[in-house]
Amino acid sequence: MKIKQSEFIKSAPTLEHCPTTGFAEFAFAGRSNVGKSSLLNYLVNKKKLARTSSSPGRTQTFNYYLINNSFYFVDLPGYGYAKVSIDMRKKWRHEMERYMENRDQLKGVIQVTDIRHDATALDKEMANYLQHLNIPWLLVITKADKIGKTKQKQQALKIARELGMKDPNRMFVISSEKKFGGDSLINELANLI
C-alpha cells in the first residue's frame, strides 16, 4: 500500500470527541519522546503533519490523521512523562484505557520504543495490556540510525523478548531520520484493515 494522502483531522481530549466516521484506526503508543510523531511524519512522507518536539509530553490528546481518505493514524499521549502532574497522568491513562477497550474501529496498536534503551516497566505494562486485550499489536523500534548496524538486530531482539513479542513479522526496526523500515510496517497495517 502507498500512502498518497494524509491530513490532520482533529485533537480529541476524550473518547467522546473521537471521529464517528467508522474508518479503521491504528494507534501509536509509546513513552514520551520515543519518536511517535516523527514516525508518523516519516510514514506519510511529510515533515510537519504531526507536531514534533524535543520536549517530552507534547502530545496531550488523541491526534487524528486521515490517511488515503480511508483510515486513521491516531497519535496517543506518551506514557511515563514525569513532569506532568500525577492527576494528568491518571487522566491520560484512564482515557487511553477507555479508548483501547471501547473503540471498535481500533484495528491495531503500534507500540513505539527507542532502540537505544531497554524496555522499561511501563513498556512491559503496555505490551502486557495490549496482549491481554487481544488487540493486534505491532512493535516499532525507532531511532535505529542511532546505533551501529551490527547492534541493531541484537538490541531489537532483546527489546522484543523483554516485551513478549513472539511474532517477528510484527516487529519493525525503523529510522525516521534516515527513512528506512517504514514500507514493511505500512504493508502489515494494510493487512489488518
N, CA, C and O of each residue as an XYZ file, in Angstrom:
772
protein
N       0.853     -1.174      0.000
C       0.000      0.000      0.000
C       0.901      1.238      0.000
O       1.942      1.267      0.656
N       0.489      2.227     -0.727
C       1.175      3.522     -0.758
C       0.306      4.550     -0.054
O      -0.910      4.582     -0.244
N       0.931      5.385      0.755
C       0.204      6.494      1.369
C       0.329      7.687      0.432
O       1.414      8.230      0.224
N      -0.814      8.079     -0.129
C      -0.831      9.174     -1.101
C      -1.417     10.444     -0.526
O      -1.156     11.537     -1.030
N      -2.207     10.310      0.524
C      -2.879     11.480      1.093
C      -2.888     11.349      2.607
O      -3.111     10.265      3.145
N      -2.645     12.457      3.285
C      -2.717     12.471      4.748
C      -3.046     13.882      5.196
O      -2.547     14.861      4.642
N      -3.895     13.968      6.209
C      -4.228     15.287      6.749
C      -4.626     15.166      8.211
O      -5.234     14.184      8.636
N      -4.264     16.192      8.961
C      -4.686     16.276     10.355
C      -6.187     16.548     10.371
O      -6.673     17.423      9.654
N      -6.919     15.793     11.193
C      -8.371     15.966     11.284
C      -8.763     16.664     12.575
O      -9.471     17.671     12.554
N      -8.299     16.123     13.708
C      -8.686     16.750     14.973
C      -7.882     16.204     16.130
O      -7.257     15.147     16.036
N      -7.911     16.948     17.228
C      -7.392     16.502     18.521
C      -8.595     16.201     19.393
O      -9.474     17.045     19.572
N      -8.629     14.999     19.931
C      -9.754     14.586     20.766
C      -9.266     14.398     22.200
O      -8.441     13.520     22.452
N      -9.760     15.209     23.153
C      -9.302     15.071     24.535
C      -9.857     13.830     25.238
O      -9.261     13.337     26.195
N     -11.001     13.325     24.760
C     -11.621     12.143     25.368
C     -12.199     11.254     24.269
O     -12.280     11.655     23.108
N     -12.592     10.062     24.648
C     -13.197      9.111     23.718
C     -14.420      9.709     23.030
O     -14.652      9.466     21.846
N     -15.189     10.480     23.764
C     -16.416     11.063     23.215
C     -16.143     12.063     22.089
O     -17.036     12.348     21.291
N     -14.945     12.586     22.016
C     -14.592     13.566     20.990
C     -13.958     12.937     19.747
O     -13.632     13.640     18.790
N     -13.784     11.609     19.763
C     -13.164     10.930     18.623
C     -14.113     10.946     17.422
O     -15.330     11.002     17.598
N     -13.564     10.896     16.197
C     -14.405     10.910     14.994
C     -15.402      9.753     14.974
O     -15.159      8.694     15.552
N     -16.514      9.976     14.302
C     -17.584      8.973     14.245
C     -17.753      8.401     12.839
O     -18.815      7.871     12.512
N     -16.728      8.502     12.012
C     -16.827      8.057     10.621
C     -16.856      6.543     10.465
O     -17.367      6.039      9.466
N     -16.317      5.810     11.434
C     -16.248      4.362     11.319
C     -15.011      3.858     10.594
O     -14.853      2.649     10.427
N     -14.123      4.760     10.154
C     -12.890      4.328      9.496
C     -12.019      3.542     10.480
O     -12.038      3.794     11.685
N     -11.257      2.587      9.943
C     -10.296      1.838     10.752
C      -9.290      2.806     11.368
O      -8.975      3.849     10.794
N      -8.789      2.435     12.560
C      -7.819      3.274     13.268
C      -6.621      2.439     13.698
O      -6.760      1.289     14.113
N      -5.445      3.042     13.589
C      -4.211      2.464     14.103
C      -3.612      3.467     15.073
O      -3.273      4.588     14.693
N      -3.483      3.059     16.323
C      -2.994      3.955     17.372
C      -1.497      3.754     17.575
O      -0.991      2.632     17.523
N      -0.803      4.860     17.807
C       0.633      4.854     18.071
C       0.836      5.173     19.545
O       0.518      6.271     20.000
N       1.372      4.199     20.295
C       1.573      4.348     21.735
C       3.051      4.184     22.050
O       3.759      3.430     21.384
N       3.506      4.893     23.066
C       4.895      4.755     23.486
C       5.236      5.788     24.533
O       4.478      6.728     24.774
N       6.397      5.601     25.157
C       6.863      6.568     26.142
C       6.995      7.938     25.494
O       7.109      8.061     24.275
N       6.976      8.941     26.319
C       7.220     10.295     25.826
C       8.597     10.371     25.182
O       9.576      9.846     25.711
N       8.654     11.027     24.043
C       9.905     11.323     23.344
C      10.597     10.116     22.707
O      11.815     10.133     22.531
N       9.839      9.063     22.355
C      10.457      7.937     21.641
C      10.389      8.118     20.133
O      10.982      7.343     19.383
N       9.669      9.138     19.687
C       9.626      9.411     18.255
C       8.333      9.029     17.564
O       8.339      8.751     16.365
N       7.218      9.008     18.293
C       5.928      8.658     17.677
C       5.543      9.645     16.578
O       5.178      9.238     15.475
N       5.622     10.921     16.872
C       5.235     11.936     15.881
C       6.192     11.941     14.695
O       5.754     12.101     13.556
N       7.477     11.769     14.937
C       8.447     11.686     13.835
C       8.168     10.461     12.969
O       8.280     10.522     11.744
N       7.806      9.358     13.603
C       7.453      8.145     12.862
C       6.242      8.399     11.969
O       6.240      8.020     10.798
N       5.221      9.037     12.517
C       4.036      9.359     11.711
C       4.419     10.221     10.508
O       3.991      9.948      9.386
N       5.211     11.244     10.735
C       5.636     12.120      9.637
C       6.400     11.345      8.566
O       6.207     11.568      7.371
N       7.260     10.443      9.000
C       8.020      9.621      8.051
C       7.085      8.730      7.237
O       7.220      8.641      6.016
N       6.145      8.074      7.900
C       5.257      7.140      7.201
C       4.411      7.828      6.136
O       4.127      7.242      5.091
N       4.009      9.068      6.397
C       3.171      9.796      5.431
C       4.003     10.693      4.508
O       3.457     11.363      3.631
N       5.320     10.703      4.710
C       6.252     11.484      3.897
C       5.954     12.989      3.940
O       5.975     13.679      2.921
N       5.681     13.463      5.142
C       5.505     14.903      5.358
C       6.309     15.283      6.591
O       6.299     14.568      7.593
N       6.997     16.398      6.516
C       7.860     16.792      7.631
C       7.095     17.305      8.837
O       7.539     17.123      9.971
N       5.953     17.944      8.614
C       5.306     18.626      9.730
C       3.827     18.297      9.875
O       3.063     19.136     10.354
N       3.402     17.100      9.476
C       1.997     16.745      9.677
C       1.721     16.623     11.177
O       0.817     17.268     11.708
N       2.508     15.792     11.846
C       2.391     15.647     13.302
C       3.434     16.554     13.945
O       4.591     16.584     13.525
N       3.014     17.284     14.959
C       3.941     18.179     15.659
C       4.979     17.373     16.418
O       4.641     16.481     17.195
N       6.231     17.690     16.189
C       7.309     17.026     16.923
C       7.938     18.035     17.871
O       7.832     19.248     17.688
N       8.596     17.494     18.889
C       9.244     18.368     19.855
C      10.366     17.614     20.531
O      10.281     16.401     20.728
N      11.407     18.326     20.883
C      12.470     17.703     21.677
C      12.061     17.647     23.143
O      12.707     16.978     23.949
N      10.988     18.352     23.483
C      10.461     18.320     24.852
C       9.445     17.199     24.972
O       8.483     17.163     24.204
N       9.632     16.276     25.920
C       8.664     15.206     26.095
C       7.313     15.745     26.556
O       7.222     16.823     27.143
N       6.268     14.970     26.275
C       4.941     15.307     26.778
C       4.177     16.288     25.914
O       3.181     16.853     26.366
N       4.619     16.508     24.671
C       3.958     17.479     23.792
C       2.549     17.004     23.401
O       1.606     17.795     23.420
N       2.402     15.720     23.048
C       1.095     15.191     22.650
C       0.261     14.945     23.901
O       0.646     14.159     24.766
N      -0.883     15.622     23.995
C      -1.715     15.507     25.193
C      -3.154     15.119     24.878
O      -4.007     15.108     25.765
N      -3.422     14.801     23.617
C      -4.762     14.397     23.188
C      -4.614     13.260     22.182
O      -3.502     12.917     21.782
N      -5.745     12.679     21.776
C      -5.738     11.715     20.676
C      -5.710     12.541     19.388
O      -6.704     13.182     19.046
N      -4.602     12.531     18.684
C      -4.477     13.322     17.462
C      -4.756     12.433     16.255
O      -4.054     11.451     16.012
N      -5.793     12.796     15.508
C      -6.277     12.003     14.380
C      -5.750     12.529     13.053
O      -5.835     13.722     12.760
N      -5.200     11.607     12.252
C      -4.706     11.915     10.913
C      -5.402     10.973      9.935
O      -5.294      9.754     10.062
N      -6.110     11.529      8.969
C      -6.801     10.729      7.962
C      -5.809     10.354      6.867
O      -5.133     11.212      6.300
N      -5.737      9.058      6.583
C      -4.780      8.531      5.621
C      -5.541      7.956      4.421
O      -6.426      7.114      4.580
N      -5.187      8.417      3.235
C      -5.798      7.938      1.981
C      -7.327      7.979      2.005
O      -7.982      7.184      1.331
N      -7.881      8.888      2.768
C      -9.340      9.012      2.902
C     -10.015      7.701      3.279
O     -11.180      7.482      2.948
N      -9.274      6.813      3.982
C      -9.864      5.507      4.290
C      -9.569      4.973      5.692
O     -10.275      4.076      6.154
N      -8.562      5.484      6.378
C      -8.287      5.046      7.746
C      -7.528      6.145      8.476
O      -7.041      7.098      7.869
N      -7.439      5.988      9.803
C      -6.773      6.989     10.638
C      -5.510      6.431     11.276
O      -5.448      5.259     11.646
N      -4.508      7.288     11.397
C      -3.431      7.104     12.351
C      -3.812      7.963     13.549
O      -4.242      9.106     13.387
N      -3.656      7.415     14.752
C      -4.003      8.142     15.970
C      -2.761      8.213     16.852
O      -2.274      7.192     17.339
N      -2.259      9.420     17.052
C      -1.085      9.661     17.894
C      -1.583      9.840     19.325
O      -2.284     10.804     19.630
N      -1.217      8.905     20.198
C      -1.665      8.936     21.595
C      -0.673      9.702     22.463
O       0.501      9.814     22.107
N      -1.130     10.230     23.598
C      -0.190     10.863     24.533
C       0.875      9.858     24.977
O       0.580      8.679     25.177
N       2.103     10.327     25.127
C       3.170      9.455     25.599
C       2.941      9.067     27.049
O       2.451      9.864     27.849
N       3.298      7.844     27.374
C       3.145      7.413     28.764
C       4.467      7.568     29.509
O       5.547      7.474     28.927
N       4.348      7.806     30.810
C       5.523      7.844     31.663
C       6.248      9.164     31.765
O       7.378      9.200     32.253
N       5.640     10.251     31.322
C       6.333     11.539     31.391
C       6.246     12.092     32.805
O       5.163     12.435     33.279
N       7.382     12.179     33.473
C       7.431     12.510     34.902
C       7.052     13.952     35.220
O       6.586     14.224     36.326
N       7.237     14.884     34.287
C       6.989     16.289     34.607
C       5.527     16.692     34.466
O       5.175     17.850     34.690
N       4.689     15.751     34.101
C       3.247     16.009     34.059
C       2.690     15.629     35.425
O       3.154     14.668     36.039
N       1.715     16.362     35.896
C       1.156     16.093     37.223
C       0.588     14.673     37.299
O       0.192     14.093     36.288
N       0.556     14.139     38.494
C       0.007     12.801     38.712
C      -1.440     12.749     38.252
O      -1.859     11.768     37.636
N      -2.207     13.787     38.542
C      -3.608     13.824     38.109
C      -3.719     13.755     36.592
O      -4.574     13.043     36.067
N      -2.865     14.485     35.885
C      -2.898     14.473     34.421
C      -2.512     13.101     33.886
O      -3.132     12.612     32.941
N      -1.492     12.470     34.478
C      -1.098     11.126     34.046
C      -2.230     10.135     34.251
O      -2.470      9.280     33.398
N      -2.928     10.244     35.376
C      -4.067      9.351     35.639
C      -5.172      9.571     34.613
O      -5.787      8.619     34.133
N      -5.414     10.827     34.285
C      -6.453     11.157     33.296
C      -6.091     10.560     31.934
O      -6.934      9.936     31.290
N      -4.834     10.748     31.488
C      -4.410     10.200     30.203
C      -4.539      8.685     30.197
O      -5.035      8.101     29.233
N      -4.093      8.054     31.272
C      -4.161      6.594     31.343
C      -5.604      6.124     31.256
O      -5.921      5.188     30.523
N      -6.475      6.783     32.010
C      -7.894      6.423     32.001
C      -8.474      6.564     30.592
O      -9.186      5.675     30.124
N      -8.176      7.668     29.923
C      -8.709      7.890     28.573
C      -8.134      6.887     27.576
O      -8.858      6.414     26.700
N      -6.843      6.553     27.689
C      -6.254      5.562     26.789
C      -6.888      4.195     26.996
O      -7.170      3.485     26.031
N      -7.112      3.823     28.253
C      -7.752      2.535     28.526
C      -9.170      2.509     27.967
O      -9.584      1.518     27.367
N      -9.909      3.589     28.161
C     -11.265      3.664     27.603
C     -11.225      3.540     26.080
O     -12.036      2.834     25.479
N     -10.281      4.228     25.479
C     -10.135      4.186     24.025
C      -9.838      2.761     23.557
O     -10.519      2.247     22.669
N      -8.838      2.127     24.139
C      -8.420      0.806     23.672
C      -9.450     -0.276     23.966
O      -9.569     -1.241     23.211
N     -10.183     -0.127     25.038
C     -11.165     -1.143     25.408
C     -12.509     -0.966     24.709
O     -13.285     -1.918     24.627
N     -12.799      0.226     24.207
C     -14.139      0.501     23.687
C     -14.199      0.942     22.232
O     -15.294      1.103     21.694
N     -13.089      1.138     21.594
C     -13.087      1.689     20.234
C     -13.125      0.554     19.216
O     -12.096     -0.053     18.922
N     -14.300      0.268     18.681
C     -14.464     -0.820     17.715
C     -13.627     -0.616     16.456
O     -13.218     -1.588     15.820
N     -13.372      0.628     16.093
C     -12.608      0.931     14.882
C     -11.119      0.637     15.033
O     -10.391      0.614     14.040
N     -10.662      0.414     16.253
C      -9.235      0.200     16.504
C      -8.812     -1.159     15.941
O      -9.228     -2.204     16.440
N      -7.992     -1.131     14.910
C      -7.557     -2.356     14.230
C      -6.165     -2.795     14.645
O      -5.745     -3.906     14.323
N      -5.447     -1.943     15.352
C      -4.115     -2.313     15.802
C      -3.464     -1.185     16.571
O      -3.779     -0.010     16.378
N      -2.539     -1.568     17.453
C      -1.763     -0.584     18.210
C      -0.299     -0.800     17.872
O       0.223     -1.912     17.959
N       0.345      0.278     17.490
C       1.769      0.266     17.198
C       2.471      0.797     18.439
O       2.393      1.987     18.747
N       3.159     -0.096     19.150
C       3.913      0.328     20.327
C       5.301      0.750     19.860
O       6.020     -0.030     19.234
N       5.667      1.980     20.166
C       6.918      2.561     19.685
C       7.924      2.622     20.835
O       7.621      3.129     21.914
N       9.123      2.097     20.586
C      10.201      2.151     21.573
C      11.464      2.692     20.895
O      11.567      2.710     19.668
N      12.395      3.118     21.695
C      13.670      3.678     21.225
C      14.732      2.583     21.333
O      14.936      2.014     22.405
N      15.403      2.292     20.227
C      16.380      1.200     20.181
C      17.529      1.398     21.165
O      18.186      0.429     21.545
N      17.779      2.624     21.580
C      18.919      2.899     22.466
C      18.650      2.533     23.921
O      19.561      2.561     24.749
N      17.404      2.191     24.232
C      17.038      1.914     25.626
C      16.330      0.573     25.739
O      15.508      0.219     24.894
N      16.654     -0.163     26.786
C      15.923     -1.392     27.063
C      14.480     -1.045     27.398
O      14.163      0.095     27.738
N      13.615     -2.041     27.298
C      12.206     -1.837     27.632
C      12.079     -1.470     29.108
O      12.713     -2.080     29.969
N      11.260     -0.476     29.381
C      11.024     -0.057     30.763
C       9.850     -0.838     31.339
O       9.162     -1.569     30.626
N       9.634     -0.674     32.633
C       8.472     -1.301     33.279
C       7.180     -0.831     32.618
O       6.251     -1.619     32.446
N       7.113      0.451     32.246
C       5.909      0.971     31.581
C       5.727      0.369     30.190
O       4.598      0.095     29.783
N       6.819      0.158     29.456
C       6.727     -0.501     28.149
C       6.181     -1.920     28.315
O       5.316     -2.356     27.555
N       6.697     -2.631     29.316
C       6.251     -4.008     29.567
C       4.784     -4.030     29.975
O       4.026     -4.902     29.552
N       4.393     -3.070     30.796
C       2.996     -2.978     31.219
C       2.083     -2.749     30.014
O       1.030     -3.378     29.909
N       2.475     -1.861     29.112
C       1.680     -1.596     27.911
C       1.593     -2.845     27.036
O       0.513     -3.195     26.559
N       2.721     -3.517     26.823
C       2.731     -4.724     25.992
C       1.823     -5.798     26.584
O       1.054     -6.429     25.858
N       1.908     -6.007     27.892
C       1.045     -6.996     28.551
C      -0.418     -6.620     28.418
O      -1.267     -7.474     28.164
N      -0.707     -5.352     28.588
C      -2.076     -4.851     28.478
C      -2.632     -5.115     27.077
O      -3.753     -5.603     26.935
N      -1.857     -4.796     26.054
C      -2.312     -4.996     24.673
C      -2.525     -6.473     24.373
O      -3.489     -6.835     23.698
N      -1.639     -7.325     24.865
C      -1.806     -8.760     24.651
C      -3.034     -9.274     25.384
O      -3.750    -10.135     24.873
N      -3.279     -8.755     26.568
C      -4.453     -9.147     27.352
C      -5.744     -8.758     26.633
O      -6.718     -9.511     26.644
N      -5.747     -7.579     26.006
C      -6.937     -7.114     25.287
C      -7.118     -7.823     23.952
O      -8.171     -7.726     23.322
N      -6.083     -8.535     23.532
C      -6.127     -9.240     22.256
C      -6.283     -8.275     21.080
O      -6.938     -8.598     20.089
N      -5.685     -7.106     21.195
C      -5.655     -6.130     20.111
C      -4.432     -6.454     19.255
O      -3.357     -6.695     19.804
N      -4.564     -6.467     17.919
C      -3.354     -6.646     17.110
C      -2.291     -5.626     17.533
O      -2.535     -4.420     17.577
N      -1.123     -6.150     17.837
C      -0.053     -5.353     18.435
C       1.176     -5.463     17.555
O       1.638     -6.562     17.245
N       1.699     -4.322     17.158
C       2.921     -4.268     16.370
C       3.962     -3.492     17.169
O       3.645     -2.504     17.830
N       5.184     -3.946     17.100
C       6.271     -3.303     17.829
C       7.171     -2.580     16.836
O       7.731     -3.196     15.929
N       7.304     -1.275     17.013
C       8.205     -0.477     16.182
C       9.340      0.018     17.065
O       9.119      0.671     18.085
N      10.544     -0.303     16.656
C      11.736      0.115     17.381
C      12.385      1.218     16.548
O      12.940      0.966     15.478
N      12.304      2.442     17.062
C      12.732      3.619     16.307
C      14.181      4.000     16.605
O      14.857      3.412     17.449
N      14.610      5.008     15.870
C      15.934      5.622     16.036
C      17.057      4.622     15.780
O      18.120      4.684     16.397
N      16.792      3.688     14.843
C      17.765      2.643     14.529
C      19.072      3.215     14.003
O      20.122      2.584     14.131
N      19.017      4.406     13.413
C      20.237      5.034     12.893
C      21.173      5.488     14.009
O      22.321      5.844     13.746
N      20.697      5.481     15.245
C      21.497      5.987     16.365
C      22.503      4.967     16.893
O      23.367      5.309     17.700
N      22.394      3.701     16.437
C      23.380      2.693     16.848
C      23.889      1.986     15.592
O      23.264      2.063     14.534
N      25.015      1.304     15.714
C      25.617      0.620     14.571
C      24.743     -0.505     14.042
O      23.946     -1.089     14.777
N      24.902     -0.800     12.759
C      24.083     -1.828     12.109
C      24.212     -3.188     12.784
O      23.228     -3.919     12.899
N      25.415     -3.534     13.232
C      25.597     -4.847     13.846
C      24.841     -4.963     15.163
O      24.420     -6.055     15.542
N      24.667     -3.850     15.861
C      23.957     -3.884     17.143
C      22.443     -3.759     16.983
O      21.696     -4.105     17.899
N      21.981     -3.266     15.828
C      20.547     -3.034     15.642
C      19.721     -4.295     15.878
O      18.797     -4.296     16.690
N      20.061     -5.367     15.162
C      19.270     -6.596     15.269
C      19.335     -7.165     16.682
O      18.318     -7.582     17.236
N      20.525     -7.181     17.259
C      20.712     -7.713     18.613
C      19.860     -6.942     19.626
O      19.169     -7.552     20.441
N      19.904     -5.622     19.581
C      19.144     -4.798     20.524
C      17.640     -4.911     20.266
O      16.848     -4.956     21.208
N      17.251     -4.956     18.995
C      15.830     -5.086     18.660
C      15.268     -6.401     19.192
O      14.170     -6.427     19.749
N      16.008     -7.482     19.024
C      15.552     -8.783     19.531
C      15.476     -8.787     21.053
O      14.580     -9.401     21.633
N      16.410     -8.108     21.694
C      16.384     -8.013     23.158
C      15.122     -7.288     23.621
O      14.440     -7.756     24.533
N      14.807     -6.151     23.001
C      13.604     -5.395     23.364
C      12.361     -6.242     23.106
O      11.450     -6.280     23.933
N      12.323     -6.920     21.963
C      11.170     -7.769     21.632
C      10.978     -8.856     22.685
O       9.853     -9.120     23.108
N      12.071     -9.485     23.106
C      11.994    -10.512     24.158
C      11.466     -9.917     25.454
O      10.595    -10.497     26.102
N      11.996     -8.754     25.829
C      11.579     -8.108     27.077
C      10.087     -7.788     27.072
O       9.442     -7.801     28.121
N       9.538     -7.501     25.890
C       8.121     -7.133     25.790
C       7.224     -8.318     25.453
O       6.003     -8.171     25.394
N       7.808     -9.476     25.234
C       6.999    -10.657     24.939
C       6.522    -10.735     23.497
O       5.549    -11.433     23.212
N       7.179    -10.039     22.587
C       6.824    -10.091     21.162
C       7.397    -11.372     20.574
O       8.614    -11.544     20.503
N       6.513    -12.264     20.154
C       6.960    -13.553     19.640
C       6.878    -13.655     18.116
O       7.472    -14.558     17.526
N       6.157    -12.748     17.481
C       5.960    -12.793     16.033
C       6.922    -11.822     15.345
O       6.714    -10.610     15.398
N       7.982    -12.345     14.695
C       8.948    -11.446     14.058
C       8.341    -10.612     12.927
O       8.900     -9.579     12.560
N       7.216    -11.040     12.376
C       6.548    -10.276     11.319
C       5.816     -9.058     11.861
O       5.337     -8.224     11.093
N       5.730     -8.956     13.172
C       5.058     -7.814     13.797
C       6.055     -6.890     14.502
O       5.664     -6.036     15.298
N       7.342     -7.066     14.203
C       8.384     -6.217     14.777
C       9.101     -5.489     13.639
O       9.482     -6.098     12.639
N       9.276     -4.177     13.807
C       9.840     -3.358     12.740
C      10.915     -2.441     13.313
O      10.675     -1.707     14.271
N      12.090     -2.493     12.718
C      13.195     -1.624     13.113
C      13.236     -0.493     12.088
O      13.415     -0.722     10.892
N      13.068      0.734     12.586
C      12.838      1.873     11.695
C      13.716      3.056     12.090
O      14.022      3.274     13.263
N      14.106      3.804     11.077
C      14.723      5.110     11.299
C      13.906      6.148     10.541
O      13.877      6.148      9.310
N      13.249      7.022     11.274
C      12.501      8.115     10.644
C      13.460      9.113     10.015
O      13.168      9.701      8.974
N      14.602      9.298     10.655
C      15.582     10.274     10.163
C      16.228      9.821      8.857
O      16.357     10.606      7.917
N      16.633      8.552      8.801
C      17.298      8.024      7.600
C      16.308      7.372      6.634
O      16.688      6.916      5.555
N      15.058      7.333      7.027
C      13.963      6.843      6.183
C      14.157      5.396      5.732
O      14.220      5.106      4.537
N      14.252      4.489      6.715
C      14.231      3.074      6.361
C      13.348      2.296      7.329
O      13.206      2.646      8.500
N      12.755      1.218      6.792
C      11.937      0.312      7.586
C      10.443      0.571      7.551
O       9.668     -0.278      7.993
N      10.019      1.703      7.047
C       8.602      2.066      7.093
C       7.706      1.301      6.141
O       6.546      1.046      6.463
N       8.220      0.924      4.968
C       7.380      0.245      3.978
C       6.815     -1.068      4.504
O       5.646     -1.377      4.275
N       7.636     -1.841      5.205
C       7.147     -3.123      5.726
C       6.065     -2.909      6.783
O       5.129     -3.703      6.872
N       6.179     -1.853      7.578
C       5.129     -1.542      8.558
C       3.836     -1.174      7.844
O       2.771     -1.671      8.211
N       3.905     -0.318      6.840
C       2.715      0.083      6.081
C       2.038     -1.144      5.468
O       0.812     -1.253      5.502
N       2.818     -2.059      4.914
C       2.246     -3.271      4.318
C       1.542     -4.129      5.356
O       0.488     -4.701      5.077
N       2.109     -4.222      6.542
C       1.460     -5.005      7.604
C       0.168     -4.336      8.054
O      -0.822     -5.022      8.312
N       0.160     -3.012      8.151
C      -1.072     -2.301      8.515
C      -2.155     -2.543      7.468
O      -3.325     -2.709      7.813
N      -1.774     -2.564      6.196
C      -2.742     -2.827      5.122
C      -3.391     -4.190      5.303
O      -4.570     -4.361      4.993
N      -2.635     -5.161      5.802
C      -3.186     -6.500      6.046
C      -4.216     -6.512      7.170
O      -5.065     -7.403      7.223
N      -4.148     -5.533      8.065
C      -5.053     -5.500      9.223
C      -6.357     -4.749      8.956
O      -7.293     -4.827      9.752
N      -6.420     -4.026      7.844
C      -7.641     -3.249      7.555
C      -8.756     -4.182      7.114
O      -9.863     -3.727      6.825
